């Protein structure tokens, strides 16, 4: 059974809600899924997942949310190579913020690429200005790529 590790960055709970829906969907598809909440690099690595799924909103001036930033920093600072691992990034934001729209997701995607992970698909950007329920966009995307 293939394993998926889910890591979530959320400020007001929207990304967490999407992660709950994703966890259920992926389990129904036959994956062994673990949600690391909060995500700690050593725990994620010990799970030895085939796929890393990162779901994050953006906060501040395009920052990774506080509950995911320590994991982001651990990955950036320790640089564990993800050769042979696949990843996907689902970014949530509001396009009215201009250049910082989905910036946390872009940072996560870039870091996973630098760590030599293989992207399953281009990053999914969900615009809160266009989509009231992010799961309506996220779940079909997950079904297509997992």
C-alpha positions as CSV (number, residue, x, y, z in Angstrom):
1,X,0.0,0.0,0.0
2,X,1.4,3.4,-1.0
3,X,1.8,6.0,1.7
4,X,0.9,9.7,1.6
5,X,2.1,12.2,4.1
6,X,0.0,15.3,4.5
7,X,1.4,18.6,5.9
8,X,-0.8,21.6,6.3
9,X,-0.3,25.3,6.8
10,X,-3.4,27.1,7.9
11,X,-4.3,30.3,9.6
12,X,-8.1,30.2,9.9
13,X,-8.7,26.5,9.3
14,X,-9.6,26.5,5.6
15,X,-6.5,24.5,4.6
16,X,-7.1,22.1,7.5
17,X,-10.7,21.5,6.3
18,X,-9.4,20.7,2.8
19,X,-6.8,18.4,4.4
20,X,-9.6,16.5,6.2
21,X,-11.5,16.0,3.0
22,X,-8.3,15.0,1.2
23,X,-7.4,12.5,3.9
24,X,-10.8,10.8,3.6
25,X,-10.7,10.8,-0.3
26,X,-7.2,9.4,-0.4
27,X,-7.9,6.7,2.2
28,X,-11.0,5.7,0.1
29,X,-8.6,5.4,-2.9
30,X,-6.6,2.8,-1.0
31,X,-3.6,4.9,0.2
32,X,-2.2,4.7,3.7
33,X,-2.4,8.4,4.8
34,X,-0.9,10.2,7.7
35,X,-1.6,13.8,8.5
36,X,1.3,15.3,10.4
37,X,-0.2,18.0,12.6
38,X,2.1,19.7,13.4
39,X,4.6,18.5,10.8
40,X,8.0,17.6,12.2
41,X,10.6,16.6,9.6
42,X,11.9,13.6,11.5
43,X,8.4,12.2,11.9
44,X,7.5,12.7,8.3
45,X,10.8,11.1,7.1
46,X,10.3,8.1,9.5
47,X,6.8,7.5,7.9
48,X,8.7,7.0,4.6
49,X,5.8,8.1,2.4
50,X,5.8,7.6,-1.3
51,X,4.1,11.0,-1.7
52,X,4.2,14.3,0.2
53,X,1.1,16.4,-0.1
54,X,1.5,20.0,1.1
55,X,-1.7,22.1,1.6
56,X,-1.2,25.7,2.6
57,X,-2.8,29.0,2.8
58,X,-0.7,32.2,2.7
59,X,-0.4,34.7,5.5
60,X,1.2,38.1,6.1
61,X,3.3,39.3,3.2
62,X,3.3,36.0,1.4
63,X,4.5,33.9,4.3
64,X,4.1,30.2,5.2
65,X,1.6,30.0,8.1
66,X,3.1,29.7,11.6
67,X,1.9,26.1,12.1
68,X,3.8,24.9,9.0
69,X,6.8,27.3,9.1
70,X,8.9,25.1,11.5
71,X,8.6,22.2,9.0
72,X,9.5,24.4,6.1
73,X,12.5,25.7,8.0
74,X,13.6,22.2,8.9
75,X,13.4,21.1,5.3
76,X,15.2,24.3,4.1
77,X,18.0,24.1,6.8
78,X,18.6,20.3,6.9
79,X,18.0,19.8,3.1
80,X,16.8,16.1,3.1
81,X,17.0,15.0,-0.5
82,X,13.7,13.7,-1.7
83,X,15.1,11.8,-4.7
84,X,12.5,9.2,-5.8
85,X,9.7,10.9,-3.7
86,X,6.8,12.5,-5.4
87,X,5.1,15.6,-4.0
88,X,2.1,17.8,-4.7
89,X,1.3,21.3,-3.5
90,X,-2.2,22.7,-3.1
91,X,-2.0,26.5,-2.4
92,X,-4.8,28.6,-1.1
93,X,-4.9,32.4,-1.3
94,X,-6.7,35.5,-2.5
95,X,-5.7,37.0,-5.8
96,X,-6.7,40.5,-4.5
97,X,-3.3,40.4,-2.6
98,X,-1.4,40.6,-5.9
99,X,2.1,39.4,-5.9
100,X,1.7,37.5,-2.6
101,X,-1.2,35.4,-4.0
102,X,-0.4,31.7,-3.0
103,X,3.2,32.8,-2.2
104,X,3.5,30.2,0.6
105,X,2.6,27.4,-1.9
106,X,5.1,28.8,-4.4
107,X,7.8,28.7,-1.6
108,X,6.9,25.1,-0.7
109,X,6.8,24.0,-4.3
110,X,10.2,25.6,-5.0
111,X,11.7,24.0,-1.9
112,X,10.4,20.5,-2.7
113,X,11.9,20.9,-6.2
114,X,15.2,22.0,-4.7
115,X,15.1,18.9,-2.5
116,X,14.9,16.9,-5.7
117,X,11.3,15.7,-5.2
118,X,9.3,15.0,-8.3
119,X,6.2,17.1,-8.8
120,X,3.1,15.0,-9.6
121,X,1.5,18.1,-11.2
122,X,1.9,21.8,-11.4
123,X,0.9,23.5,-8.1
124,X,-2.8,24.0,-7.7
125,X,-3.8,27.5,-6.8
126,X,-7.2,28.1,-5.3
127,X,-8.4,31.7,-5.3
128,X,-10.7,32.5,-2.4
129,X,-12.0,35.4,-4.5
130,X,-13.4,33.0,-7.0
131,X,-14.0,29.8,-5.0
132,X,-16.1,29.8,-1.9
133,X,-15.4,26.2,-1.0
134,X,-11.8,25.2,-1.8
135,X,-12.6,21.5,-1.5
136,X,-14.8,21.8,-4.7
137,X,-11.6,22.5,-6.6
138,X,-9.1,20.5,-4.5
139,X,-10.9,17.1,-4.5
140,X,-11.2,16.7,-8.3
141,X,-7.6,17.8,-8.6
142,X,-6.5,15.2,-6.1
143,X,-8.6,12.5,-7.8
144,X,-6.9,13.3,-11.1
145,X,-3.4,13.2,-9.7
146,X,-3.5,10.4,-7.0
